[in-house]
Amino acid sequence: MDPILINAVAFQADGMWVAQCLEYNFVSCAATRDELPGALMRQVLAQIELDLEDGREPFFEFKPAPAKYWQLFEKAKRRSKPIRKSSERPEHTRVETQLFPVAA
């Protein structure tokens, strides 16, 4: 299976840190910015595992995020560095995530 790269924008909403993924329209939340990359990676790996157990391609039902998040991402890439780039290599594929902070 090809590597899976997931880019996301990170912002605060309702007292939580939110990671809005771009390639697949889903979000992860954490209490702090430092906890957010780990929460995102756990959710990504859990979704991959569920889909593979059901005999489906990972993220088969997910569509890309709305355009406004892609625009935020492009602006954030020009202005900042990722919060943290995470990489995992479970037995089935390599997974990488990048979180860019934005003001939402």
Backbone as JSON, one array per atom type, in Angstrom:
{
  "sequence": "MDPILINAVAFQADGMWVAQCLEYNFVSCAATRDELPGALMRQVLAQIELDLEDGREPFFEFKPAPAKYWQLFEKAKRRSKPIRKSSERPEHTRVETQLFPVAA",
  "N": [[0.85, -1.18, 0.0], [0.51, 2.24, -0.77], [2.21, 5.03, 0.81], [0.44, 7.01, 3.22], [-0.33, 10.34, 3.38], [-1.29, 12.89, 5.44], [-2.4, 16.07, 5.7], [-3.08, 18.81, 7.85], [-4.87, 21.52, 9.35], [-4.46, 23.37, 12.31], [-6.26, 24.67, 15.02], [-7.81, 26.7, 17.59], [-10.93, 26.07, 19.11], [-13.85, 26.54, 20.88], [-12.47, 26.17, 23.33], [-10.88, 23.96, 22.9], [-8.2, 22.3, 21.12], [-8.16, 21.85, 17.69], [-7.73, 19.68, 14.95], [-8.13, 19.93, 11.66], [-8.4, 17.83, 9.11], [-7.24, 17.62, 5.74], [-7.06, 16.08, 3.29], [-8.86, 14.1, 3.85], [-12.01, 14.58, 5.12], [-12.15, 14.98, 8.22], [-11.97, 15.51, 11.77], [-9.78, 15.91, 14.58], [-9.49, 16.25, 18.1], [-8.02, 17.87, 20.95], [-7.0, 18.66, 24.3], [-4.79, 20.31, 24.59], [-2.37, 22.05, 22.57], [0.03, 20.66, 22.3], [-0.77, 18.04, 22.69], [-2.26, 17.49, 20.48], [-1.05, 16.49, 17.93], [-0.53, 13.76, 18.57], [-3.11, 12.85, 19.21], [-4.35, 13.15, 16.73], [-2.83, 11.33, 15.15], [-3.45, 8.89, 16.44], [-6.21, 8.72, 15.88], [-6.18, 8.61, 13.07], [-4.76, 6.19, 12.63], [-6.52, 4.4, 13.87], [-8.79, 4.63, 12.21], [-7.77, 3.67, 9.79], [-7.21, 1.03, 10.52], [-9.8, 0.06, 11.15], [-11.06, 0.28, 8.62], [-9.45, -1.45, 7.07], [-9.87, -3.87, 8.41], [-12.49, -4.31, 7.7], [-12.16, -4.91, 5.08], [-11.8, -2.84, 3.28], [-10.45, -0.02, 1.44], [-8.36, 2.31, 3.17], [-9.99, 5.15, 4.49], [-12.08, 5.18, 2.64], [-14.67, 6.24, 2.5], [-14.42, 8.93, 2.95], [-14.42, 12.31, 1.96], [-12.55, 15.1, 0.55], [-11.66, 17.91, 2.67], [-13.63, 20.95, 3.11], [-13.14, 23.78, 0.89], [-12.36, 26.15, 2.25], [-10.69, 25.33, 4.34], [-8.5, 24.29, 2.99], [-7.56, 26.63, 1.86], [-6.82, 28.04, 4.19], [-4.78, 26.35, 4.99], [-2.87, 26.66, 2.9], [-2.14, 29.35, 3.3], [-1.1, 29.16, 5.9], [1.1, 27.45, 5.52], [2.84, 29.12, 4.19], [3.46, 30.96, 6.14], [4.22, 29.75, 8.55], [5.8, 27.05, 10.41], [5.31, 23.48, 10.57], [3.47, 22.25, 13.44], [4.17, 19.79, 14.51], [5.59, 17.12, 12.84], [4.37, 13.98, 12.31], [5.07, 10.51, 12.16], [4.27, 7.2, 11.42], [4.67, 3.68, 11.22], [2.82, 1.33, 10.85], [2.04, -2.19, 10.42], [0.75, -2.36, 7.91], [1.04, -0.01, 6.29], [2.77, 3.12, 5.63], [2.31, 6.04, 7.5], [1.93, 9.51, 7.55], [1.59, 12.62, 9.17], [0.98, 16.14, 9.07], [0.71, 19.12, 10.83], [-0.4, 22.38, 10.62], [-0.44, 25.43, 12.3], [-3.14, 27.76, 12.51], [-5.01, 30.83, 12.57], [-8.26, 30.67, 13.29]],
  "CA": [[0.0, 0.0, 0.0], [1.25, 3.5, -0.84], [2.17, 5.83, 2.04], [-0.68, 7.93, 3.38], [0.06, 11.63, 3.93], [-2.45, 13.67, 5.85], [-2.13, 17.44, 6.12], [-4.17, 19.35, 8.64], [-4.71, 22.83, 9.98], [-4.74, 23.3, 13.74], [-6.77, 25.93, 15.55], [-8.6, 26.56, 18.8], [-12.38, 26.29, 19.01], [-14.58, 26.13, 22.09], [-11.55, 25.77, 24.37], [-10.14, 22.76, 22.51], [-7.41, 22.37, 19.91], [-8.79, 21.05, 16.63], [-6.97, 19.42, 13.73], [-9.02, 19.68, 10.52], [-7.65, 17.16, 8.06], [-7.58, 18.14, 4.42], [-7.28, 15.03, 2.29], [-10.06, 13.39, 4.31], [-12.72, 15.55, 5.95], [-12.44, 14.61, 9.59], [-11.26, 16.33, 12.75], [-9.34, 15.37, 15.87], [-9.47, 17.29, 19.12], [-7.21, 17.64, 22.14], [-7.07, 19.75, 25.27], [-3.66, 21.23, 24.38], [-1.71, 22.0, 21.26], [1.04, 19.61, 22.33], [-1.43, 16.73, 22.62], [-3.0, 17.36, 19.23], [-0.48, 15.57, 16.93], [-0.74, 12.38, 19.0], [-4.53, 12.54, 19.07], [-4.6, 13.0, 15.3], [-2.25, 10.08, 14.67], [-4.25, 7.77, 16.97], [-7.46, 8.65, 15.14], [-5.85, 8.17, 11.71], [-4.43, 4.76, 12.67], [-7.75, 3.66, 14.2], [-9.64, 4.6, 11.02], [-7.14, 2.76, 8.84], [-7.4, -0.33, 11.02], [-11.22, -0.29, 10.96], [-11.34, 0.08, 7.2], [-8.78, -2.66, 6.6], [-10.57, -5.03, 8.99], [-13.72, -4.48, 6.92], [-11.8, -5.22, 3.71], [-11.92, -1.64, 2.44], [-9.32, 0.91, 1.4], [-8.44, 3.33, 4.22], [-10.68, 6.41, 4.22], [-12.85, 5.02, 1.4], [-15.9, 7.05, 2.51], [-14.13, 10.33, 3.26], [-14.16, 13.28, 0.89], [-11.65, 16.16, 1.02], [-12.22, 18.98, 3.48], [-14.09, 22.11, 2.35], [-12.12, 24.66, 0.32], [-11.85, 27.16, 3.18], [-9.59, 24.76, 5.12], [-7.37, 24.21, 2.08], [-7.03, 28.0, 1.75], [-6.12, 28.3, 5.45], [-3.56, 25.55, 4.95], [-1.9, 27.3, 2.0], [-1.64, 30.55, 3.99], [-0.3, 28.74, 7.06], [2.37, 26.91, 5.04], [3.73, 30.23, 3.82], [3.78, 31.79, 7.3], [4.66, 29.04, 9.74], [6.3, 25.69, 10.29], [4.36, 22.55, 11.2], [3.56, 22.06, 14.88], [5.01, 18.6, 14.59], [5.32, 16.14, 11.79], [4.33, 12.65, 12.92], [5.18, 9.42, 11.21], [4.09, 5.86, 11.99], [4.79, 2.62, 10.24], [2.17, 0.08, 11.24], [2.37, -3.28, 9.5], [0.11, -2.28, 6.59], [1.42, 1.15, 5.47], [3.41, 4.24, 6.32], [1.37, 7.15, 7.68], [2.54, 10.76, 7.99], [0.69, 13.76, 9.36], [1.56, 17.47, 9.27], [-0.24, 20.08, 11.37], [0.02, 23.78, 10.54], [-1.33, 26.28, 13.09], [-3.78, 28.9, 11.86], [-6.01, 31.55, 13.35], [-9.56, 30.38, 12.67]],
  "C": [[0.89, 1.24, 0.0], [1.19, 4.21, 0.51], [0.95, 6.75, 2.05], [-0.15, 9.2, 4.04], [-1.2, 12.42, 4.23], [-1.96, 15.02, 6.36], [-3.34, 17.95, 6.88], [-3.84, 20.76, 9.09], [-5.16, 22.69, 11.43], [-5.19, 24.67, 14.23], [-7.55, 25.64, 16.83], [-10.06, 26.88, 18.52], [-13.03, 25.74, 20.26], [-13.65, 25.56, 23.16], [-10.74, 24.52, 24.08], [-9.26, 23.09, 21.31], [-7.98, 21.39, 18.91], [-7.82, 20.89, 15.47], [-7.98, 19.07, 12.64], [-8.17, 19.09, 9.41], [-8.15, 17.6, 6.7], [-7.91, 17.05, 3.41], [-8.54, 14.23, 2.58], [-10.75, 14.29, 5.32], [-13.09, 14.94, 7.3], [-11.58, 15.47, 10.51], [-10.84, 15.46, 13.94], [-9.29, 16.53, 16.83], [-8.59, 16.87, 20.28], [-7.31, 18.86, 23.04], [-5.96, 20.77, 25.06], [-3.09, 21.06, 22.99], [-0.67, 20.88, 21.2], [0.45, 18.22, 22.22], [-2.06, 16.45, 21.26], [-2.36, 16.42, 18.19], [-0.69, 14.1, 17.3], [-2.18, 11.95, 18.86], [-4.89, 12.31, 17.6], [-4.06, 11.66, 14.79], [-3.03, 8.87, 15.18], [-5.55, 7.6, 16.19], [-7.22, 8.14, 13.72], [-5.6, 6.66, 11.7], [-5.66, 3.91, 12.99], [-8.66, 3.55, 12.98], [-9.07, 3.64, 9.98], [-7.4, 1.31, 9.25], [-8.85, -0.79, 10.83], [-11.54, -0.59, 9.5], [-10.7, -1.2, 6.68], [-9.44, -3.92, 7.15], [-11.86, -5.35, 8.23], [-13.44, -4.77, 5.45], [-11.9, -4.06, 2.75], [-10.62, -0.85, 2.45], [-9.46, 1.91, 2.54], [-9.1, 4.61, 3.7], [-11.57, 6.35, 2.98], [-14.1, 5.89, 1.36], [-15.65, 8.55, 2.68], [-13.84, 11.14, 2.01], [-13.17, 14.31, 1.42], [-12.4, 17.22, 1.84], [-12.72, 20.11, 2.59], [-12.94, 23.04, 1.95], [-11.55, 25.66, 1.32], [-10.69, 26.63, 4.02], [-8.33, 24.59, 4.26], [-6.73, 25.59, 1.93], [-6.28, 28.39, 3.02], [-4.78, 27.58, 5.47], [-2.49, 26.21, 4.08], [-1.31, 28.55, 2.64], [-0.71, 30.16, 5.13], [1.05, 28.19, 6.62], [3.36, 28.0, 4.68], [4.23, 30.99, 5.05], [4.41, 31.05, 8.47], [5.23, 27.66, 9.41], [5.28, 24.76, 10.93], [4.56, 22.49, 12.71], [4.48, 20.88, 15.15], [4.6, 17.67, 13.48], [5.41, 14.77, 12.44], [4.4, 11.6, 11.84], [5.05, 8.1, 11.95], [4.24, 4.85, 10.88], [4.15, 1.36, 10.81], [2.42, -0.96, 10.16], [1.82, -3.1, 8.09], [0.55, -1.12, 5.72], [2.17, 2.17, 6.31], [2.41, 5.39, 6.35], [2.14, 8.36, 8.19], [1.47, 11.82, 8.14], [1.52, 15.03, 9.55], [0.45, 18.39, 9.75], [0.33, 21.48, 11.26], [-0.95, 24.63, 11.35], [-1.88, 27.45, 12.29], [-4.67, 29.61, 12.87], [-7.35, 31.34, 12.65], [-10.61, 31.35, 13.14]]
}
